[in-house]
C-alpha cells in the first residue's frame, strides 16, 4: 500500500531470453503512453538515453490540472527516495576528503539515538542500523506537511527506537538518510541545499535539481495527484522532513546526467563507486540493483505524496532509464517494462482498460473488516460514492478499480482483491503470493 513518503522498489524479475540486438520500436511506446494518458492511468515524463544522449523522451498529462498546464520533459518533479543517491555521493565525497569515515559511529553526532555507539555511517548507508523507519509510524501522517527542526526530527527518530541489532540484517529506513543529511551539515557547516548545489548540481550543470519547496507550476514544477474517480490534488510534504532521504526536485534529463556522471567517475572515485554499488541483502549504499532479463541496472526509485520515480542505469550498455510521475493509476512496473521492451525491440503487451460496473447493492456486500491467519495485515473496506476504498493496518485509504465480477485492483502495486460475498471471504493477491481473508 502507498504511504505519503516511502520507497517503491521495482524489480524486473524476468527469465533469460534472446530478445536483444533488435531494432527499437518507439512508435508502440507512443501508442502505449497515449493510451495511459487517454484513460487517466498515468501523468509524467519518461526518458531513455544511450551514451549520454536521449533516444526517447515524452511527457503526458498535466503539471497543474486546475490550470490545464501540460507536462513536458522539462517539467520538474519531486523525486522522493532517488534523493538518497545524492546523499550517498556526498557522504563518499566527505570520506574521500578525510572528513568522515564509514566506520565512524552515530554517537559522534547523535548519541541520543538508541544504539548510537554501535551504529556506523556505513550501516546507515546500507540500511543496517536497526533504526525504525519514522515514515512507517502512523503519526507521520499527522505532521508530514509541517516544517520540523533538526532537533525535532532527531527526537522523532530517537523516539522510534531500534527494531533489530545493528548490522544483523538490512531493512529500509528513511531515518538513516535523514540522519546522514544532518551529519553532512555538521561536517561541512553548510545546509544540505548548499552542499547539493556546490558539489553536484553546480559542477554537473543540473539547473533543475534542488531541494523542493512549495510547488510553483508557473516555474514548470508539477503538482501531484492521486486517483479517486478523478485526479485529486495531494497535500505537499514539507522538505524539512525528508531532506536527503527524499526532498530533491529534478527533471528526467538532469537525473540522466547525474547517474551517467556518477558511473563515469565525475563525482566520486572508482573505489568509492565500487563500495556504493556493492550489494548485501539486496542493498547497496544508496543504490539498488534492478534485473531485466540477463541485464542488470543500478539506481533507485521513490515515492512522495502523489509522485513516483525511477532512475536506472545499465553500466555495460551505457543505457539510462528515467520515469517521473505526478499521478499514477496503473502498475508502474508495467510502464518500465514497456519502455525497456520498446528499446530492445520486443513487442509491448497493451493493457485493456475496459471497466466493470458494480451496483450500489453489490458494493455494500464487500464492506467491512477482513483478517487473515496468514498475514498480520487487516483490510477495512468502505465506499465513497461508487468507489470501493481499502485501508490496510497503519496505511492511508486507497481507492480500488473494479476489473471483473467481485474483483478489484490497485494496479500501482499489483494488488488484487477477489471477494466471495456469499461466504464472506476475500482472496488477496500480490507479488506472486495468495492470501485468504475472512470477514470479521
Secondary structure, DSSP 4 states (H G I P E B T S, - for coil): ---SEE--------------SSPP-HHHHHHHHHHHHHTT-EEEEEEEEETTEEEEEEEESEEETTTTEEP-TT-BEE-GGGHHHHHHHHHHHHHHTTS--TT-BGGGT-TTSTTGGG-BHHHHHTT-S-B--GGGSGGGGGTTTS---HHHHHHHHHHH-BSS-TTSS----HHHHHHHHHHHHHHHTS-HHHHHIIIIIHHHT-TT-EE--S--GGGTBPP-EEESSSEEEPP---HHHHGGGT-EEE-HHHHHHHHHHHHTTSSS-HHHHHHHH--BTTB-SS-EEEEETTEEEEEEEEEETTEEEEEEEETTTTEEEEEEEEEE-S-HHHHHHHHHHHHTTPPP-PPP-------HHHHHTT-EEEE-SS-S--EEEEEETTEEEEEETTS--EE-EEEETTEEEEGGGTEEEEEETTTTEEEEEETTEEEEEEE-
